[in-house]
Amino acid sequence: MTATTAPQTQTIRDPRLDFYRGMAMFIILMAHTPGNWWNQWIPARFGLSDAAEIFVFCSGMASAVAFGRTYQRRGWLLGTSRIAFRVWQIYWAHIATFLLTAMVLAAIDTYGGFEKSYIAGLNLGRFFNDTATQLVGLFTLTYVPNFFDILPMYMMILIMVPIVMALAKINLWLVAGFVGMSWFLAQGALLEWLGIGWLQISLPAEPWSERAWFFNPFAWQLVFFAGFALMSGWIPAPPINAVMIALVGAVLVGGFMVSSVAIRELGFDWVNGWRAENRGWISKTNGGILRYIHFLAVAYLGWAIAGPQGRNIVATGTSLLAGLWRGIVALITKVGQQSLAVFLTTVVLSRILGFIFDQTGNAPLPTALVNMFGFALIILTAYGAAWFKGQPWRGPAKA
């Protein structure tokens, strides 16, 4: 397909996008909070992919709406300028979030008088012991600690958008080739098997070791641009039929058979060996192909369940339960609409909630209360961010 025959980017935001991205934010908070046993039952424990794929895929869809429209209306140069501005915003959000989190941990260790070191718990000891050197690494993105790596990954993927848009003006097959080759060159295990491991592309995460970024952007762009292409109309929406549902069901059942829940609850000890032998195919860092296929199955299931324009998500009845569900959907959707502000909050908040768990224990009632407290805070963050974005001070003056 040539770019001239591709449908134009949609201009109306799909409500399913915000709902599922909002769901991902709640899951990410649970997954990142130390001592939270609720994270043993998040969707990631039932298969190979997790909320990170949802976040990146939905970000690709949102980027197609926001940035793709600018490219179409104002041209490549202004579209790229808008991308650069967004990267600049995310860069400073990353720096500020890291420094704020480090300050919170330092405050707990300095003034709390606890035997446990929260700085060491997040492996930031080297940053505090050699701050001058690590500050340079932090600002140049050559020091990217685990837990702080998803925003740098997102920045690098956004930087690839202008390349994709330029190729799309020529032919969409060039986009497919660029995206596919970038993913291929990030597959360390596959390249080693082919005897060309030296071709792997990745980015260094710390200057004192060979560790690479936990989220390899050259691999994860495949998830991002799948969402981008779908929302741009470059690829058609998948049909909903019995054959597709059966195929997706088989993939999800297969994913469950090698999941952590299968190991923990069903005693499938052989899964550990299978995972070790196939780590390259299920790698989170390099977006292994089996992990990607599993996510596509999850995404299709979400697409099928939501129905056209997401009409199955919101109950249409007048009962109390239907009204309650509509309220829950509205809260989740609002969180998805403000996902960047909420994500930044979850990074810091998860450390604070982990500290609270250390004080309260993780019995069922304290666990529920702490999680509900965290959920309430990210909902407040979403509504607060929306209020500020609305710039209410620019409205008409009071009489």
N, C-alpha and C positions, 0 to 999 in steps of 0.2 A: 504493500500500500504506500502510495506517495503521500507526502504531507498535505498536498492540496486537496486530497480526497478525504482526509480525516475530519470527523465532526469537530465543531468548535467546543472549547472548554465550557462546561456548564457554569452558569453564573449564580444559580440558586444552591445554597448550601444544603446538602443532604442531611436530614435529621438523624439518619442511622450513623453517620460519621461521628457526630457529637456524642450520641448515646454510647457507642462502643468505646470511643476514646475516653469517655468519662468512666466507664467500667474499668478500663485499664488503669486509670489513676488510683482507684480504690485498691485494686489488686497490687499495684506497685508499692503502695504504702504498706500493705500487709507483708509483702515479700521482703521489703527492705528493713523492717523493724526487728531488731535482735530480740530473741526470747519470746517471740509471738508464735505460739503453736498453731494459730489460725493459718499461717502460711504453709502448713503441711497439707492443706486442703484446697489451695488455690488451683485454678485450671492447669497450671504448668505441671502439677504433680500427676496429672492424668494422661500426659502425652509427652511430645518432644519439643513443642514450641511453647511460648509463654506470652505474657503481657507486653514484653518488649517488642515483639513482632506487631502486635496490635497497635502500639503507640507509633511505631515507625511507618507501618502501612497507612494508618489514618493520617499521619503527618504528610505522607506523599499525596494522599487525596486532597487534603486541605491546601497543600502547596499548589496543586493543579488549579484549584479554584482561585486562590489569591494571586499567585505569581503568573500562572498561565494566562490569565485574563489580561494582565499588564503587558505581557509579551505580545499578545494578539492585538491589543488596542494601541499600544504606544511604541512597539518595536523592540528589537533585541537589546539595544543599548540601555534604554530606560528600564526594561525588564531586569537586566543584569544589575543595574544600579539599585533597584529595589531588593534584589537578592543580597547584594553587598551590604545594604543597610540592615537587613535582617540578620545576616551573619555577625555584623558588628554588635547588634543588640544581644544576640545569644552569647557572644564571646564575653561580654561584660557580665551577663547574667551568670555564666559559668564561674568567672573569677570571683564575683561577689558571693555566690553560694558556697564555694569552697572556703573562702576566708571566714564567712559567717559560721559554717559548720565547725571549722577548726577552732574558732573562738569559743563556741559553745562547749566543745570537748575540753578545751584548755581551762575554761572557767570551772567546769565540774571537777577536773583533776586538781586545780589549784586551790579552790575554796571548799570543795566538798568533803575532803578528808576521808575518801574511800580507799580501800585497799586495791580495788580494781582500777587499772589505768584505761580510761576511755580513749585517750589518744592512741595508745598501743592497740586497742581493740579495732581501730580503723586503719591500723598500720601507717600512722602518720608520724611515727617517731623520728624518722630521718628528716622530715620537713622541719620539725622543731629543733632538732640537733644541728642542722646545717641549713638554716633558713635562708641565708643569702643566696646560696647556690640553687636551692629548690624554688625560690621565688622567680629566678630567671627562667627555670624550667617550666614553672607554672604558667608564666605569661607568654612563653614561646610554644606552649603545648608539647614540649618535650618531656615534661613531667605530668603525667595524667594518671593519678592514682585510681585503682579500682573503686567503683562506687561513684566516681565523678567523671565517667567516660562517655555517657550517652550524649551529652550536649556537644562535646568535641566531635563525636561521630556525626551528629546531626549537622554541624557546621560544614564538615568536609563533604557531606552528601549534597548540601545546598550549593556548595561551590561547583558541583558537577552539573547542576541544573542548566546554566548557560550553555554548556557543551551539548547537553541533550537537546535543548531548544534549537541550537544552531543546526544540529544534525537532522532534527525533525523537519526543518524547512526544506531539506534536500530529499530525504526519504526516510520513512519510519523504520525500514530494515536496518539503516545505519544506527539508529537508536538501539535497536535490539542487539546488534553486533557489539556496540560499545558497552552496553550494560552487561551483556553476557560475558564478554571477554574480561571485563573488570572483575566480575565475580569469579571467573575461572582462575585468574591470576592470583586471587586471594586464597585459593584452596591449597593450603600447604601440604596436607596429607595426600591429596590427589596428585599434586605436582611431584611429590617425593616418589610416589608409586610409579609415575611416568618417567622418573629419572631426571626431572628438570626442576627440582626443588629450589634451585637458585633463582628461579623466575618469580617466586612468590613476592607479592607486594603487601606491605604492612607499614605501620608507623610505630616508632619506639615510644614506650610509655615511661621509661626512666633511664637516665644516663648511666647508672651504675650496673645495669644488667641488660640482658637481651630480651626482656619481656616487652611484648608489643601491646598496643591498645587492646583492651578486652573486647571491645566492639570494633572489629576491623571495618572501616567505612567502605572499603572497596568491595567487601562481601555484602554488607547490609544494605547497600544501595539497591540491590536486587529487590528487596522487600519494598523499599521506598518507591522505586520507579514502577513497581507493579501497581501500587495504589495510584500513583501519578498518571500512569497510562490509562487505567480504568476510568478515572474521573475525567480525563481529557478526551475520552472517546476514541483513543487510539486502538484499544482492544474492546471487543464487545462484552457486555455483561453475560455471565454464564447462564445457560438455560436451567430452569428448574424442572427436572423430570426424574422418573424412577431410576433410570440408568445412572445418572449423576449422583443421586442420593445414595444408591447402593455402593457406588465406587467410593464416595466420600466416607460412608459408614465403614467400609472395609479398612480404609486408611486410619480412621480414628480408632477402630478396634485394635489394629496392629500397633498403633502408637500407645494405646493403653497397656498392651501386653508387655511392653518394655519400659513402662513408666515407673516412677518411684513409688506410687501407690501399689502397683503390682508387686514390687519387691517388699514393701513394708507390710501390706495387709494380706497379700496372697502367698507370700513366701517364695516368690519366683527368684530364687538365688542365682539361677543361670543368667538372669538379665545383667548382672554386674559384669560377667565375662563377655556377654554380647556387646555391652556398651564400650568396654575396653577395646575390643577388637574392631569396633566400628566407630570409634570416636571421631574420625575425620568426617564421616557422613552425617553425624549429629552435632558437630561442633557449634557451640553458641558463638564463640569468637569469630569464626570464619563462615558462619551461616551455612552449615552443611546442608546438602541437597535433601536428605530425608527430613530434616527439621523444616526446611522450606516447604516441602510437599505437605507435611503435616499442618503447617500454618494455613496453606491454601485450602485444605479441607476444613479447618476450623472457620476460616473466613467464609467459605461457601455455605457452611451450616448456618452461620450468623446471618448471611444474606437471605437464605431460604426462610429462616424463622421470622425475620423482620417483616418480610412481605414487601410489596411495592410501596415505595416512599415511607417504609417503616410503619405501615398502618397496623401491623400485628403487635407492635411494641406497646402501644397505648391502648388500654381497654376503653371501649366505647359505651359501656353500660352506665347506669345511674346508681348502682349499688355503692354501699360504703367502701367495699373492697376495691371496686373499680376506681373510685375517686382516690383512695389511698395509693393505689398503684400509679395512677396518673401523677400524683404528687412526687412519688419516688422517681419516676421517669424524668420529671422536670428537674429534680435535683441532680440526677446523674448527667443529664444533658447539659445543664449549666456548667458542671465541672468539666465536661468535655469541651465546651466552647472556650474555656479559659485554661486549656491544658498546660500551657507553658508556665503560667503563674502557679498553677496547682502543683506541677511537677517540681518546680524549685522549692515549693513549700514542703513537699514530701521528703526531699533530701534531708533538710534540716530537722523536720518534725520526726522522721523515723529514728534519728539518734536520740531525740528527747524522749520519745515513747519507749525506746529501749532502756533508757535510764530509769524511767518510771517502772517498767517491768521488773528491773532489778530490785526496786524498793517494795513493790507490792506482791511479787511472785506472779506466777502464771496459772493460778487456779481459774476455773471457768468464769466465775463472776468478775474478778479483776481483769481478766483478759478481755471479756466482753465490754467492760466499762472503758478500758484504755482504748480499744479499737473504736468504739463509738465516739469517744472524745476526739480521736484522730480524724475520723470521718467528718465530724462536725466542723473541725477546724479547716479542712480542705474545702468543704462546702462554703463556709464563710469566706475563705480566700477567693473562691470563684465568684461569689456575688459581689465581694468588694472590688475585685479586678474589673468586673463588668460595670460597676457603678462609676469607677474612675474613668474607664474607657468611654463611657457615655458623656463625659464632660458636662455634668449637670450645671456647672457654674456658667456655662455659655448660653443657658436658656434665657427667656425673657425676664426682665427685672420685676420684682414684686411691686405691687401697687402701693 
